[in-house]
Amino acid sequence: MLNIIDILKLLDHQSYRSGQDLADLLNVTRSTIHNCISRIEDLGIKIERTHGLGYRLQQPLDLLSKEIIDQNLSADMKSKIESLVCLQEVDSTNRYASELDLPPAGKFSAVVAEKQSAGKGRRGREWVSPFAANLYLSLVWPLEKPLQTTSVLSPSIAIAIAQMINKIGVKNVGVKWPNDISCDNKKLAGILIECSGELNGQCKMIVGAGLNVYMSRYQSINIDQSWTDIESQVPNASYTRNEIAAMLISEITQVLTLFEENKVNDLIKMWPHWDVMKNHQVNLYTEHEVKVGIARGINNDGSLLLETESGEIETIVMGEVSLRSA
């Protein structure tokens, strides 16, 4: 079966390409081209079909490339890569990453995909993952420290990603405990960390990250919360998805290195600057109950400080928070 990436590389949004031309270039039949175009449209990519001219994309497409991502990584970062995989489609990059071999200490493996058919968010929620719209990344890291020390990682990585997004040009970026990055209180990115292995021994850590880049091109997508993307916030951004992918890999890896060296405190100290929940009334959802209180920031191990209705400060290690009006 013809790989749709092969045909997408031959299409652009400025000029038409005839079906016969595509068939000749790819050494397939016109019927195969027709079927492949239909498969591409099923992914949500809009293609103009004009009789006598052929096909063209309605808008530019920014495809991922392992080679280009690698070119945008520093020499130091390249030296730490055990493997870098770029997939057309996968059920979940976290699931795929979980089956990779554990890299040696200090090294990592990374997986990026154009589309996820079963992308995962926290608490088993779906992470909507249309083709070539966003970044879906998972990073495999050999955790050398005890598993119980990892609660600091989600907020640390969230801060690092928020800083990165701000450098790209997005304004009003904030973080929401424990793992969301937002802009004007609309979700822009999220993190999902999963670990397997011994409680006090070496573990395989999977750090998944999803970042909305061109999500606004897929207006028909139904998502049950407010969201935004980089293109909406910075319409003339000069960064490609490949460049942003390299930045995202670098930021996460740098935080993991700092974590292993016990040096993430400087990031945690920056939480108040980025915290969109600070001093707001919130609902905290745990497995068994909903707690109501005021968010008072986080402590040094990344736990949420929640002022309850009785005025006491509770330390929350796990849960999901939503803001509510006062």
LUMLUM-344986 format. One line per field, with one value per atom (N, C-alpha, C): residue number from 1; atom name; x, y, z. Coordinates in pm, whole numbers, plus 50000, padded with zeros to 5 digits. Atoms other than C-alpha are relative to their C-alpha. Example, Ala and Ser with C-alpha at 12.3 -4.5 7.8 and 13.67 -1.06 7.14 Angstrom:
# residues 2
n <- [1  1  1  2  2  2]
atom <- [N  CA  C  N  CA  C]
X <- [50089  51230  50090  49918  51367  49923]
Y <- [49881  49550  50120  49881  49894  50109]
Z <- [50000  50780  50000  49994  50714  50073]
***
This chain:
# residues 326
n <- [1  1  1  2  2  2  3  3  3  4  4  4  5  5  5  6  6  6  7  7  7  8  8  8  9  9  9  10  10  10  11  11  11  12  12  12  13  13  13  14  14  14  15  15  15  16  16  16  17  17  17  18  18  18  19  19  19  20  20  20  21  21  21  22  22  22  23  23  23  24  24  24  25  25  25  26  26  26  27  27  27  28  28  28  29  29  29  30  30  30  31  31  31  32  32  32  33  33  33  34  34  34  35  35  35  36  36  36  37  37  37  38  38  38  39  39  39  40  40  40  41  41  41  42  42  42  43  43  43  44  44  44  45  45  45  46  46  46  47  47  47  48  48  48  49  49  49  50  50  50  51  51  51  52  52  52  53  53  53  54  54  54  55  55  55  56  56  56  57  57  57  58  58  58  59  59  59  60  60  60  61  61  61  62  62  62  63  63  63  64  64  64  65  65  65  66  66  66  67  67  67  68  68  68  69  69  69  70  70  70  71  71  71  72  72  72  73  73  73  74  74  74  75  75  75  76  76  76  77  77  77  78  78  78  79  79  79  80  80  80  81  81  81  82  82  82  83  83  83  84  84  84  85  85  85  86  86  86  87  87  87  88  88  88  89  89  89  90  90  90  91  91  91  92  92  92  93  93  93  94  94  94  95  95  95  96  96  96  97  97  97  98  98  98  99  99  99  100  100  100  101  101  101  102  102  102  103  103  103  104  104  104  105  105  105  106  106  106  107  107  107  108  108  108  109  109  109  110  110  110  111  111  111  112  112  112  113  113  113  114  114  114  115  115  115  116  116  116  117  117  117  118  118  118  119  119  119  120  120  120  121  121  121  122  122  122  123  123  123  124  124  124  125  125  125  126  126  126  127  127  127  128  128  128  129  129  129  130  130  130  131  131  131  132  132  132  133  133  133  134  134  134  135  135  135  136  136  136  137  137  137  138  138  138  139  139  139  140  140  140  141  141  141  142  142  142  143  143  143  144  144  144  145  145  145  146  146  146  147  147  147  148  148  148  149  149  149  150  150  150  151  151  151  152  152  152  153  153  153  154  154  154  155  155  155  156  156  156  157  157  157  158  158  158  159  159  159  160  160  160  161  161  161  162  162  162  163  163  163  164  164  164  165  165  165  166  166  166  167  167  167  168  168  168  169  169  169  170  170  170  171  171  171  172  172  172  173  173  173  174  174  174  175  175  175  176  176  176  177  177  177  178  178  178  179  179  179  180  180  180  181  181  181  182  182  182  183  183  183  184  184  184  185  185  185  186  186  186  187  187  187  188  188  188  189  189  189  190  190  190  191  191  191  192  192  192  193  193  193  194  194  194  195  195  195  196  196  196  197  197  197  198  198  198  199  199  199  200  200  200  201  201  201  202  202  202  203  203  203  204  204  204  205  205  205  206  206  206  207  207  207  208  208  208  209  209  209  210  210  210  211  211  211  212  212  212  213  213  213  214  214  214  215  215  215  216  216  216  217  217  217  218  218  218  219  219  219  220  220  220  221  221  221  222  222  222  223  223  223  224  224  224  225  225  225  226  226  226  227  227  227  228  228  228  229  229  229  230  230  230  231  231  231  232  232  232  233  233  233  234  234  234  235  235  235  236  236  236  237  237  237  238  238  238  239  239  239  240  240  240  241  241  241  242  242  242  243  243  243  244  244  244  245  245  245  246  246  246  247  247  247  248  248  248  249  249  249  250  250  250  251  251  251  252  252  252  253  253  253  254  254  254  255  255  255  256  256  256  257  257  257  258  258  258  259  259  259  260  260  260  261  261  261  262  262  262  263  263  263  264  264  264  265  265  265  266  266  266  267  267  267  268  268  268  269  269  269  270  270  270  271  271  271  272  272  272  273  273  273  274  274  274  275  275  275  276  276  276  277  277  277  278  278  278  279  279  279  280  280  280  281  281  281  282  282  282  283  283  283  284  284  284  285  285  285  286  286  286  287  287  287  288  288  288  289  289  289  290  290  290  291  291  291  292  292  292  293  293  293  294  294  294  295  295  295  296  296  296  297  297  297  298  298  298  299  299  299  300  300  300  301  301  301  302  302  302  303  303  303  304  304  304  305  305  305  306  306  306  307  307  307  308  308  308  309  309  309  310  310  310  311  311  311  312  312  312  313  313  313  314  314  314  315  315  315  316  316  316  317  317  317  318  318  318  319  319  319  320  320  320  321  321  321  322  322  322  323  323  323  324  324  324  325  325  325  326  326  326]
atom <- [N  CA  C  N  CA  C  N  CA  C  N  CA  C  N  CA  C  N  CA  C  N  CA  C  N  CA  C  N  CA  C  N  CA  C  N  CA  C  N  CA  C  N  CA  C  N  CA  C  N  CA  C  N  CA  C  N  CA  C  N  CA  C  N  CA  C  N  CA  C  N  CA  C  N  CA  C  N  CA  C  N  CA  C  N  CA  C  N  CA  C  N  CA  C  N  CA  C  N  CA  C  N  CA  C  N  CA  C  N  CA  C  N  CA  C  N  CA  C  N  CA  C  N  CA  C  N  CA  C  N  CA  C  N  CA  C  N  CA  C  N  CA  C  N  CA  C  N  CA  C  N  CA  C  N  CA  C  N  CA  C  N  CA  C  N  CA  C  N  CA  C  N  CA  C  N  CA  C  N  CA  C  N  CA  C  N  CA  C  N  CA  C  N  CA  C  N  CA  C  N  CA  C  N  CA  C  N  CA  C  N  CA  C  N  CA  C  N  CA  C  N  CA  C  N  CA  C  N  CA  C  N  CA  C  N  CA  C  N  CA  C  N  CA  C  N  CA  C  N  CA  C  N  CA  C  N  CA  C  N  CA  C  N  CA  C  N  CA  C  N  CA  C  N  CA  C  N  CA  C  N  CA  C  N  CA  C  N  CA  C  N  CA  C  N  CA  C  N  CA  C  N  CA  C  N  CA  C  N  CA  C  N  CA  C  N  CA  C  N  CA  C  N  CA  C  N  CA  C  N  CA  C  N  CA  C  N  CA  C  N  CA  C  N  CA  C  N  CA  C  N  CA  C  N  CA  C  N  CA  C  N  CA  C  N  CA  C  N  CA  C  N  CA  C  N  CA  C  N  CA  C  N  CA  C  N  CA  C  N  CA  C  N  CA  C  N  CA  C  N  CA  C  N  CA  C  N  CA  C  N  CA  C  N  CA  C  N  CA  C  N  CA  C  N  CA  C  N  CA  C  N  CA  C  N  CA  C  N  CA  C  N  CA  C  N  CA  C  N  CA  C  N  CA  C  N  CA  C  N  CA  C  N  CA  C  N  CA  C  N  CA  C  N  CA  C  N  CA  C  N  CA  C  N  CA  C  N  CA  C  N  CA  C  N  CA  C  N  CA  C  N  CA  C  N  CA  C  N  CA  C  N  CA  C  N  CA  C  N  CA  C  N  CA  C  N  CA  C  N  CA  C  N  CA  C  N  CA  C  N  CA  C  N  CA  C  N  CA  C  N  CA  C  N  CA  C  N  CA  C  N  CA  C  N  CA  C  N  CA  C  N  CA  C  N  CA  C  N  CA  C  N  CA  C  N  CA  C  N  CA  C  N  CA  C  N  CA  C  N  CA  C  N  CA  C  N  CA  C  N  CA  C  N  CA  C  N  CA  C  N  CA  C  N  CA  C  N  CA  C  N  CA  C  N  CA  C  N  CA  C  N  CA  C  N  CA  C  N  CA  C  N  CA  C  N  CA  C  N  CA  C  N  CA  C  N  CA  C  N  CA  C  N  CA  C  N  CA  C  N  CA  C  N  CA  C  N  CA  C  N  CA  C  N  CA  C  N  CA  C  N  CA  C  N  CA  C  N  CA  C  N  CA  C  N  CA  C  N  CA  C  N  CA  C  N  CA  C  N  CA  C  N  CA  C  N  CA  C  N  CA  C  N  CA  C  N  CA  C  N  CA  C  N  CA  C  N  CA  C  N  CA  C  N  CA  C  N  CA  C  N  CA  C  N  CA  C  N  CA  C  N  CA  C  N  CA  C  N  CA  C  N  CA  C  N  CA  C  N  CA  C  N  CA  C  N  CA  C  N  CA  C  N  CA  C  N  CA  C  N  CA  C  N  CA  C  N  CA  C  N  CA  C  N  CA  C  N  CA  C  N  CA  C  N  CA  C  N  CA  C  N  CA  C  N  CA  C  N  CA  C  N  CA  C  N  CA  C  N  CA  C  N  CA  C  N  CA  C  N  CA  C  N  CA  C  N  CA  C  N  CA  C  N  CA  C  N  CA  C  N  CA  C  N  CA  C  N  CA  C  N  CA  C  N  CA  C  N  CA  C  N  CA  C  N  CA  C  N  CA  C  N  CA  C  N  CA  C  N  CA  C  N  CA  C  N  CA  C  N  CA  C  N  CA  C  N  CA  C  N  CA  C  N  CA  C  N  CA  C  N  CA  C  N  CA  C  N  CA  C  N  CA  C  N  CA  C  N  CA  C  N  CA  C  N  CA  C  N  CA  C  N  CA  C  N  CA  C  N  CA  C  N  CA  C  N  CA  C  N  CA  C  N  CA  C  N  CA  C  N  CA  C  N  CA  C  N  CA  C  N  CA  C  N  CA  C  N  CA  C  N  CA  C  N  CA  C  N  CA  C  N  CA  C  N  CA  C  N  CA  C  N  CA  C  N  CA  C  N  CA  C  N  CA  C  N  CA  C  N  CA  C  N  CA  C  N  CA  C  N  CA  C  N  CA  C  N  CA  C  N  CA  C  N  CA  C  N  CA  C  N  CA  C  N  CA  C  N  CA  C  N  CA  C  N  CA  C  N  CA  C]
X <- [50085  50000  50088  49923  50129  49996  49990  50251  49951  50056  50052  50105  49895  50367  50067  49936  50512  49923  50080  50224  49989  50008  50201  50125  49875  50565  50000  50007  50470  49891  50108  50172  50038  49988  50173  49871  50124  49914  50001  49989  50034  49976  50016  50027  49937  50067  49830  50098  49924  49974  49897  50100  49784  50011  50001  49684  50097  49909  49881  50146  49864  50191  50039  49975  50164  50020  49990  50110  50135  49873  50416  50118  49890  50639  50013  50000  50536  49990  50004  50516  49882  50124  50156  49892  50111  49818  49926  50085  49580  49901  50094  49337  50063  49930  49597  50013  49991  49650  49865  50134  49273  49967  50028  49241  50085  49910  49541  49953  50052  49395  49880  50116  49074  50045  49946  49278  50055  49946  49452  49885  50116  49115  49934  50056  48995  50077  49920  49277  49967  50037  49121  50076  49923  49360  49917  50086  49170  50079  49935  49263  49902  50080  49132  50018  49998  49039  49939  50048  49008  50019  49994  48923  50096  49903  49202  50128  49879  49450  50057  49954  49465  49973  50017  49520  50097  49909  49661  49945  50040  49653  49931  50068  49415  50088  49909  49683  50131  49869  50052  50001  49987  50151  50144  49868  50442  50028  49978  50553  50125  49886  50790  50107  49887  51136  50103  49896  51375  50130  49873  51669  50001  50004  51554  49995  50000  51476  50142  49862  51824  50091  49919  51978  49982  50030  51814  50035  49954  51953  50147  49860  52277  50086  49907  52586  49991  50011  52550  49874  50125  52189  50009  49984  52275  50080  49916  52538  49922  50081  52264  49890  50110  52025  50040  49984  52003  49926  50074  51735  49897  50104  51495  49912  50094  51185  49895  50104  50949  49897  50104  50619  49892  50113  50337  49876  50116  50070  50028  49983  50065  49880  50111  49804  50035  49954  50004  50152  49854  50362  50051  49959  50379  50000  50006  50269  50115  49890  50519  50133  49875  50797  50020  49989  50719  50060  49947  50825  50143  49860  51164  50092  49900  51476  50036  49961  51584  50138  49868  51868  50098  49901  52195  49979  50010  52221  50047  49963  52226  49960  50045  52085  49848  50145  51732  49966  50058  51519  49874  50115  51249  49915  50097  50936  49911  50096  50738  49910  50095  50431  49918  50089  50222  49859  50137  49903  49999  50027  49787  49854  50138  49479  49938  50050  49453  50091  49916  49646  49945  50042  49641  50030  49978  49596  49996  50007  49584  49865  50121  49329  49926  50058  49274  49925  50072  49136  50067  49947  49176  50076  49930  49436  49977  50037  49294  50124  49870  49573  49987  50015  49491  50135  49880  49742  50069  49913  50029  49953  50054  49851  50082  49937  50045  50130  49885  50341  49956  50024  50301  50135  49863  50625  50004  49971  50737  50150  49858  51080  50024  49967  51228  50128  49885  51467  50021  49973  51638  50005  50009  51532  50094  49903  51821  49960  50039  51652  49873  50121  51374  49873  50125  51029  49923  50079  50878  50050  49949  51096  49953  50030  50939  49883  50115  50643  50041  49952  50861  50014  49969  50901  49893  50104  50562  50001  49995  50568  50130  49872  50937  50000  50006  50883  49899  50101  50568  50058  49937  50768  50096  49904  51042  49929  50074  50787  49933  50061  50606  50103  49894  50936  50032  49971  51002  49893  50112  50656  50003  49989  50705  50109  49891  51034  49956  50051  50848  49918  50076  50637  49861  50134  50323  49998  50014  50212  49897  50096  50014  50002  49985  50150  49998  50004  50081  50002  50001  50100  49889  50103  49828  50041  49956  49923  49909  49855  50036  50071  49931  50101  49944  50058  49913  50069  49951  50043  49888  50114  49787  50038  49988  49748  49862  50130  49473  49898  50082  49337  49942  50035  49305  50115  49895  49495  50083  49907  49803  50089  49914  50010  49973  50017  50006  50111  49893  50240  49939  50041  50188  50126  49881  50462  49956  50028  50451  50132  49879  50703  49970  50010  50763  50135  49876  51019  49991  49994  51129  49980  50028  51013  50128  49875  51367  50117  49895  51558  49983  50007  51608  49864  50131  51283  50012  50015  51188  49898  50090  51039  49962  50050  50820  49941  50053  50763  49931  50078  50484  49964  50038  50415  49920  50079  50147  49994  49999  50169  49920  50084  49903  50076  49928  50068  49905  50093  49814  49859  50130  49505  49884  50110  49293  49964  50033  49309  49896  50094  49084  49880  50106  48782  49889  50111  48543  50027  49964  48727  49926  50077  48522  50087  49920  48721  49922  50089  48552  50060  49947  48762  50056  49946  48891  50145  49863  49209  50044  49943  49439  50123  49878  49747  50099  49895  50072  49965  50033  49949  49897  50100  49649  50062  49938  49869  50111  49891  50159  49983  50033  50018  50120  49884  50353  50124  49886  50570  50092  49903  50889  50046  49955  50933  49917  50068  50848  49974  50025  50714  50128  49874  51054  50089  49921  51228  49943  50064  50974  50018  49978  51009  50139  49864  51385  50010  50000  51328  49934  50074  51076  50083  49913  51311  50111  49890  51592  49956  50049  51385  49972  50035  51252  50126  49878  51592  50084  49924  51758  49940  50064  51500  50031  49970  51555  50145  49860  51931  50014  49996  51883  49940  50064  51651  50096  49904  51912  50114  49891  52163  49949  50061  51922  50005  49987  51913  49873  50123  51546  49938  50058  51486  49984  50009  51556  49877  50122  51274  49876  50116  51032  49978  50011  51107  49931  50063  50975  49851  50141  50633  49905  50095  50462  49988  50003  50554  49907  50077  50374  49864  50116  50098  49870  50127  49751  49895  50099  49574  50027  49958  49756  49890  50099  49508  49860  50134  49209  49929  50080  48926  50001  49988  48954  49919  50051  48793  50113  49896  49040  49934  50062  48931  50102  49919  49082  49919  50069  48987  49868  50117  48728  49915  50075  48621  50039  49968  48615  50026  49966  48794  49986  50017  48714  50093  49910  48966  50064  49926  49211  50142  49865  49532  50101  49897  49833  50139  49871  50109  50040  49949  50330  50119  49883  50601  50120  49875  50957  49998  50005  50858  49892  50097  50595  49857  50137  50288  49922  50086  49993  49969  50042  49920  49858  50141  49543  49948  50064  49380  49854  50135  49061  49903  50102  48734  50016  49976  48846  50120  49884  49153  50132  49877  49403  50063  49928  49670  50024  49977  49661  50104  49901  49947  49944  50062  49813  50106  49898  50039  49945  50059  49800  49858  50137  49478  49993  50023  49330  49923  50056  49240  49926  50066  48985  49970  50032  48939  49849  50142  48598  49987  50018  48458  49979  50013  48469  49853]
Y <- [49880  50000  50125  49877  50346  50076  49920  50543  50141  49868  50864  50110  49900  51051  50023  49988  50979  50095  49913  51152  50141  49868  51437  50082  49928  51525  50058  49951  51581  50106  49902  51808  50127  49876  52173  50080  49922  52447  50111  49890  52678  49957  50046  52465  49862  50129  52170  49896  50114  51827  49902  50088  51603  49858  50138  51252  49914  50079  51113  50030  49961  51308  49929  50068  51168  49850  50144  50816  49966  50026  50841  50013  49976  50981  49889  50103  50711  49859  50131  50431  49915  50069  50341  50039  49970  50355  50125  49885  50652  49962  50046  50444  50000  50000  50404  50142  49860  50780  50049  49958  50839  49946  50061  50597  50062  49940  50749  50141  49865  51101  49990  50020  50972  49967  50033  50823  50125  49876  51159  50089  49918  51339  49942  50063  51086  50041  49955  51214  50143  49862  51561  50103  49908  51712  50036  49954  51923  50015  49999  51875  50055  49947  52076  49910  50081  51866  50085  49918  52060  49925  50075  51889  50069  49947  51933  50051  49951  52052  49897  50102  51782  50035  49986  51811  50104  49919  52063  50010  49984  52115  50135  49873  52381  50094  49920  52499  49925  50065  52430  49889  50113  52107  49994  49998  52088  49860  50139  51723  49986  50028  51582  49924  50069  51458  49969  50041  51260  50073  49936  51410  50148  49856  51771  50024  49988  51723  49984  50026  51579  50119  49885  51876  50118  49889  52113  49972  50032  51938  50039  49965  52054  49875  50113  51836  49923  50066  51766  49915  50075  51659  49877  50114  51436  49888  50102  51260  49918  50069  51161  49913  50073  51012  49855  50141  50636  49966  50018  50640  50111  49902  50883  49940  50065  50738  50100  49911  50934  49913  50089  50754  50078  49940  50825  49996  50014  50694  49892  50097  50509  50014  49987  50431  50105  49906  50618  50000  49994  50741  49947  50054  50656  49847  50146  50299  49946  50043  50264  50014  49977  50412  49898  50095  50168  49867  50126  49881  50012  49982  50031  49952  50039  49903  50120  49893  50105  50051  49946  50340  49993  49993  50350  50126  49884  50595  50126  49873  50956  50016  49993  50874  49987  50008  50882  49953  50028  50757  50085  49913  50971  49945  50042  50894  50119  49899  51147  49936  50057  51077  50111  49906  51260  49993  50020  51112  49891  50107  50913  49959  50047  50695  49981  50017  50651  50075  49917  50938  50006  50007  50941  50130  49893  51221  49943  50047  51205  49937  50066  50983  49929  50079  50782  50077  49921  51071  49992  49998  51088  50129  49881  51326  50005  49990  51436  50031  49997  51388  49993  50003  51483  50000  50019  51420  50133  49887  51671  50133  49877  51921  50050  49963  51914  49923  50084  51752  49896  50112  51411  49933  50041  51317  49917  50076  51053  49977  50012  51030  49892  50110  50720  50036  49959  50786  49896  50094  50546  50074  49930  50674  49934  50052  50631  50029  49961  50794  49925  50070  50646  50057  49963  50650  50106  49908  50842  50144  49863  51145  50071  49946  51201  50099  49908  51418  50141  49868  51721  50015  49994  51630  50068  49940  51724  50153  49853  52082  50058  49950  52120  50003  50007  52007  50100  49903  52221  50141  49867  52532  50014  49995  52447  50015  49991  52399  50137  49866  52722  50105  49906  52911  49988  50024  52751  50061  49947  52843  50153  49855  53198  50054  49958  53220  49995  50010  53114  50124  49878  53427  50001  50007  53311  50080  49918  53561  49937  50043  53504  49848  50143  53151  49976  50035  52981  49849  50143  52645  49973  50043  52457  49866  50122  52194  49882  50024  51934  50002  50031  51911  50070  49932  52156  50134  49868  52456  50066  49933  52714  50139  49862  53049  50064  49937  53283  49897  50105  52983  49902  50102  52775  49902  50101  52448  50005  49993  52460  49875  50118  52161  49923  50084  51873  49898  50097  51619  49877  50125  51254  49918  50076  51075  49864  50137  50697  49930  50072  50472  49852  50143  50099  49952  50051  49904  49984  50021  49862  50132  49880  50107  50071  49939  50164  49962  50036  50036  50080  49927  50152  49979  50004  50236  50054  49940  50307  50112  49886  50654  50042  49951  50763  50139  49863  51138  50032  49965  51211  50147  49860  51562  50023  49961  51697  50152  49854  52050  50037  49957  52213  50102  49911  52372  50057  49957  52382  49945  50061  52246  50080  49915  52543  49970  50038  52402  49888  50112  52119  50043  49938  52320  49902  50092  52024  49906  50090  51844  50041  49975  51811  49969  50014  51871  50063  49958  51907  50107  49889  52201  50105  49893  52535  49970  50026  52506  50109  49911  52709  49932  50057  52650  50110  49902  52818  50087  49923  52922  50109  49899  53104  50115  49900  53286  50078  49934  53364  49967  50036  53365  49999  49991  53456  49936  50065  53229  49938  50048  53133  49858  50133  52799  49891  50116  52472  49898  50107  52164  49924  50071  51999  50079  49916  52291  49997  50003  52293  49864  50135  51916  49989  50003  51956  50080  49918  52232  49925  50072  52018  49884  50109  51718  50054  49942  51941  50048  49947  52109  49886  50110  51782  49928  50071  51614  50079  49917  51907  49995  50010  51891  49865  50133  51516  49992  49997  51574  50076  49922  51843  49922  50082  51610  49895  50103  51333  50062  49931  51592  50081  49928  51726  50151  49857  52066  50062  49943  52127  50107  49903  52358  50138  49868  52667  50010  50000  52566  50009  50000  52495  50138  49866  52838  50097  49913  52988  49974  50036  52823  50119  49890  53133  50096  49908  53338  49950  50058  53098  49945  50070  52965  50075  49935  53046  49976  50032  52899  50072  49942  53095  50088  49927  53223  49998  50018  53106  49886  50112  52891  49890  50112  52545  49881  50133  52205  49902  50101  51922  49863  50130  51586  49890  50118  51275  49877  50122  50914  49982  50029  50917  50122  49883  51275  50125  49868  51639  50092  49906  51884  50142  49860  52255  50084  49917  52516  50108  49894  52787  49949  50045  52701  50100  49915  52836  49964  50032  52721  49856  50134  52413  50006  50005  52300  49949  50035  52192  49864  50130  51837  49995  49992  51956  49975  50025  51887  50131  49883  52125  50035  49952  52338  50053  49965  52358  50048  49947  52583  49957  50054  52402  50102  49909  52560  50025  49981  52514  50090  49913  52730  49926  50079  52445  49982  50024  52384  49851  50141  52035  49987  50030  51891  49891  50092  51720  49947  50060  51475  49964  50041  51348  50054  49953  51470  50084  49914  51694  50122  49875  52057  50073  49909  52278  50129  49872  52647  50017  49966  52768  50146  49860  53118  50018  49972  53277  50018]
Z <- [50000  50000  50000  50010  49908  50131  49878  50209  49972  50028  50234  50014  49988  50339  49864  50132  49993  49909  50086  49821  50058  49937  50075  49971  50030  50005  49859  50138  49641  49980  50009  49716  50076  49923  49821  49985  49999  49868  49894  50096  49589  49856  50139  49274  49997  50017  49142  49948  50053  49069  49945  50061  48827  50055  49954  48920  49922  50083  48626  50036  49959  48730  50129  49872  49083  49978  50027  48949  49935  50067  48724  50097  49906  48997  50104  49895  49247  49942  50067  48988  50047  49962  49077  49900  50091  48902  50045  49965  48888  50109  49899  49092  50139  49872  49366  50055  49958  49374  50052  49958  49396  50139  49869  49689  50109  49901  49865  50037  49972  49830  50094  49911  49993  50141  49867  50281  50067  49944  50327  50050  49958  50341  50124  49880  50599  50125  49886  50823  50039  49969  50817  49920  50084  50561  49879  50108  50309  49871  50131  49943  49896  50109  49649  49878  50122  49345  49889  50111  49022  49868  50126  48691  49903  50096  48439  50063  49931  48703  50097  49907  48968  50145  49856  49340  50058  49920  49583  50142  49861  49959  50018  49973  50090  50083  49918  50334  50015  49991  50392  50104  49909  50563  50049  49936  50806  50054  49961  50816  50086  49914  51076  49923  50062  50977  50107  49904  51194  49973  50036  51004  50038  49970  51047  50151  49854  51417  50052  49956  51462  49969  50038  51277  50096  49911  51526  50146  49864  51835  50015  49973  51996  49998  50000  51980  50132  49869  52353  50007  49997  52309  49911  50091  52012  50066  49935  52225  50102  49901  52470  49939  50065  52212  49976  50030  52212  49870  50124  51943  49987  50031  51774  49892  50091  51606  49957  50053  51380  49929  50049  51312  49925  50069  51068  50089  49911  51305  50102  49893  51635  50093  49905  51898  50106  49899  52164  50002  49995  52167  50135  49870  52540  49998  50007  52469  49916  50086  52185  50074  49928  52401  50111  49889  52683  49955  50051  52455  49950  50039  52369  50111  49901  52542  50086  49909  52845  49959  50037  52742  50118  49892  52940  50084  49912  53231  49929  50059  53113  49855  50139  52769  49993  50017  52629  49859  50130  52344  49985  50023  52183  49886  50101  51980  49968  50044  51776  49895  50096  51564  49936  50068  51306  50057  49952  51454  50105  49904  51756  49985  50008  51727  50138  49862  52106  50095  49914  52258  50141  49860  52638  50075  49905  52887  50141  49863  53264  50030  49952  53439  49886  50107  53120  49894  50099  52920  49863  50136  52544  49976  50048  52401  49849  50140  52066  49917  50067  51812  49848  50147  51448  49928  50080  51171  49969  50036  51130  50058  49942  51354  50118  49873  51679  50018  49967  51851  50102  49909  52013  50022  49971  52184  50128  49877  52433  50008  49976  52586  50105  49909  52754  50073  49918  53043  50110  49889  53287  50133  49872  53628  50101  49905  53871  50144  49865  54171  50041  49953  54391  49937  50067  54233  50078  49919  54524  49993  50011  54444  49873  50133  54101  49997  50002  54209  49958  50038  54140  49849  50143  53773  49915  50083  53626  50007  49996  53757  49946  50052  53670  49848  50146  53312  49946  50043  53286  49994  49999  53380  49883  50109  53130  49865  50126  52850  49987  50003  52945  49959  50039  52918  49851  50141  52579  49911  50078  52448  50001  49990  52571  49908  50091  52377  49855  50137  52062  49965  50023  52106  50057  49941  52289  50131  49880  52553  50095  49899  52873  50022  49975  52916  50151  49859  53249  50019  49967  53426  50101  49906  53609  50057  49934  53864  49960  49992  53808  49865  50126  53435  49877  50115  53212  49974  50041  53018  49922  50061  52912  49951  50043  52742  50014  49973  52860  50050  49940  53055  49898  50100  52736  49990  49999  52725  49873  50111  52505  49994  49996  52618  50128  49882  52864  50009  49971  53020  50064  49936  53112  50028  49959  53310  50053  49958  53351  50031  49959  53526  50017  49973  53541  50050  49945  53739  50151  49856  54100  50074  49921  54367  50039  49957  54495  49909  50095  54193  49873  50126  53837  49933  50066  53656  49860  50132  53299  50012  49993  53293  49858  50128  53001  50025  49990  52971  49868  50119  52724  50003  50011  52601  49873  50116  52370  49995  50017  52231  49876  50113  52012  49915  50091  51708  49894  50105  51422  50023  49970  51599  49942  50049  51481  49855  50138  51126  49997  49990  51250  50085  49922  51365  50038  49974  51353  50118  49890  51635  50127  49877  51952  50122  49877  52274  50113  49891  52612  50091  49922  52733  49904  50083  52606  49964  50044  52401  49903  50100  52183  49942  50059  51969  49968  50026  51874  49879  50119  51529  50030  49965  51681  50080  49914  51932  49931  50073  51699  49852  50139  51342  49907  50089  51186  50062  49936  51398  49895  50098  51217  50030  49960  51396  49932  50057  51221  50111  49902  51398  50032  49975  51356  50096  49909  51526  50141  49868  51808  50065  49946  51847  50061  49946  51891  50129  49879  52146  50116  49898  52334  50056  49956  52345  50090  49924  52470  50138  49872  52743  50098  49910  52884  50047  49965  52875  50099  49907  53049  50140  49868  53330  50064  49946  53370  50049  49957  53390  50130  49875  53655  50115  49897  53844  50055  49956  53855  50081  49928  53981  50119  49887  54250  49981  50029  54080  49941  50058  53993  50090  49909  54291  49938  50063  54081  49911  50081  53845  50089  49909  54131  50061  49943  54277  49903  50099  53952  49985  50015  53990  50023  49977  54141  49881  50114  53833  49890  50109  53598  50044  49943  53828  49971  50032  53686  50108  49896  53992  50132  49873  54260  50061  49922  54524  49939  50057  54316  50071  49951  54442  49894  50093  54289  50049  49968  54277  49974  50015  54332  49994  50021  54192  50030  49972  54347  49960  50041  54290  50072  49918  54568  50036  49953  54630  49924  50053  54528  50119  49894  54756  49946  50038  54747  50087  49922  54851  49915  50070  54749  49974  50036  54564  50052  49940  54752  49949  50056  54520  50024  49978  54553  50095  49914  54793  49921  50070  54713  49932  50067  54618  49892  50108  54369  50039  49954  54582  50008  49994  54568  50146  49869  54875  49987  50011  54915  50134  49879  55173  49999  49996  55271  50060  49948  55381  50149  49856  55744  50025  49984  55679  50012  49990  55705  49861  50125  55440  49986  50030  55291  49889  50104  55089  49911  50095  54777  49906  50084  54598  49863  50127  54329  49989  50020  54174  49875  50115  53908  50046  49951  53958  49889  50093  53789  50075  49939  53854  50004  49996  53964  50041  49967  54001  50148  49858  54343  50037]
***
